[in-house]
Amino acid sequence: MVDVVPLYRSTGRRGGSRAGAGRKPAGRFIYVLREVEEDQVCKIGATHKPRARLSCHQVSTWRPLMIAGVFAAPSARDAWLIKQAAHKALATARVTADWFRVTADQAFAQIVAADEASGVTLVAFDPSRD
């Protein structure tokens, strides 16, 4: 009989049933990215560093991208909840994952609506400060 050894052994450092395990909220900034030449496709996401996130996305596409806007939330959890609410409101316009076929103004409107519904206060943020 041969012993079967798993290729991956959990070290207990990721996931699991312990408190605080699993995926963590991405960051306290909610950002909207859009294509430079066409303002009809936007990405709504959350991060700690909006400019760095733009750079990550830019290397995966030939289309120039820009930051259309950034909002600061009181906490990463608040940012994640508002981002998720905006995603849910825009579900019919979803292209893929966090990308939606909407203008930046429409994305901002959904973020603001989700913010007002949550009772959290978002603040406009200048991404050059991150």
C-alpha positions in Angstrom: 0.0 0.0 0.0 1.2 3.5 -0.9 0.8 6.5 1.4 -0.8 9.4 -0.3 0.8 12.7 0.5 -1.2 15.8 -0.3 0.6 18.3 -2.6 -0.5 21.2 -0.4 -0.6 21.1 3.3 -2.5 23.8 5.2 -0.2 25.5 7.7 -3.2 27.2 9.3 -2.0 30.6 8.1 -4.7 31.1 5.4 -8.4 30.4 5.6 -9.6 27.9 8.1 -12.0 28.2 11.0 -10.0 30.5 13.2 -11.2 34.0 14.0 -10.2 36.5 11.3 -9.4 33.8 8.8 -10.2 34.1 5.1 -10.2 36.9 2.6 -9.7 40.4 4.0 -11.3 43.6 2.6 -9.0 45.1 0.0 -8.5 48.6 1.3 -10.2 51.8 2.5 -10.3 53.6 -0.8 -13.1 53.0 -3.4 -11.8 53.8 -6.9 -13.3 54.1 -10.4 -11.1 53.3 -13.3 -12.1 54.0 -16.9 -10.6 53.8 -20.4 -9.1 57.1 -21.5 -10.6 57.1 -25.0 -14.0 55.6 -24.1 -16.0 56.6 -21.0 -18.4 53.6 -21.3 -16.5 50.9 -19.4 -15.5 51.4 -15.7 -14.1 49.3 -12.9 -15.2 49.9 -9.4 -12.8 48.5 -6.8 -11.3 48.9 -3.4 -7.6 49.2 -2.5 -5.1 50.7 -0.1 -3.2 52.4 -3.0 -5.3 53.6 -6.0 -2.4 54.6 -8.2 -0.6 51.3 -7.7 -3.8 49.5 -8.5 -4.1 51.5 -11.8 -0.6 50.4 -12.7 -1.5 46.7 -12.0 -4.5 47.0 -14.3 -2.7 49.0 -17.0 -0.1 46.2 -17.6 -2.9 43.8 -18.5 -4.6 45.8 -21.2 -3.5 47.7 -24.3 -6.1 50.4 -23.8 -4.9 53.4 -21.7 -6.7 53.6 -18.4 -7.1 56.5 -15.9 -8.5 57.0 -12.4 -11.8 58.7 -12.8 -12.3 59.2 -9.1 -11.4 57.9 -5.6 -13.4 58.0 -2.3 -12.0 57.4 1.1 -14.0 55.3 3.6 -13.6 55.2 7.3 -12.4 51.6 7.2 -11.6 48.9 4.7 -14.7 47.0 5.7 -16.9 50.0 5.0 -15.2 50.5 1.6 -15.8 46.8 0.7 -19.5 46.9 1.7 -20.1 50.1 -0.3 -18.2 48.7 -3.3 -20.3 45.5 -3.1 -23.5 47.4 -2.9 -22.5 49.5 -6.0 -21.7 46.2 -7.8 -25.1 44.8 -6.9 -26.9 47.9 -8.1 -25.0 47.7 -11.5 -25.3 44.0 -11.9 -27.2 44.3 -15.2 -24.4 46.4 -16.7 -21.6 44.0 -15.6 -19.1 43.2 -18.3 -16.9 40.9 -16.2 -15.9 40.8 -12.5 -15.6 44.4 -11.3 -16.0 46.0 -14.8 -19.3 47.6 -15.9 -20.6 49.1 -19.1 -21.5 52.5 -17.5 -20.0 56.0 -17.5 -17.9 57.2 -14.6 -20.7 59.5 -13.6 -23.1 56.5 -13.4 -20.5 54.6 -11.3 -20.1 57.6 -9.0 -23.9 57.9 -8.6 -24.2 54.3 -7.5 -21.3 54.6 -5.0 -22.9 57.7 -3.5 -26.3 56.0 -3.3 -24.7 53.0 -1.6 -22.9 55.3 0.7 -26.1 57.1 1.7 -27.9 53.9 2.2 -25.1 52.5 4.5 -24.9 55.6 6.7 -21.1 55.8 6.2 -19.6 59.1 5.1 -17.3 58.8 2.1 -14.9 61.6 1.3 -13.5 62.5 -2.2 -9.8 61.7 -2.2 -7.0 63.0 -4.4 -5.2 59.8 -5.7 -1.9 61.7 -6.1 -1.7 61.7 -2.3 -1.6 57.9 -1.9 
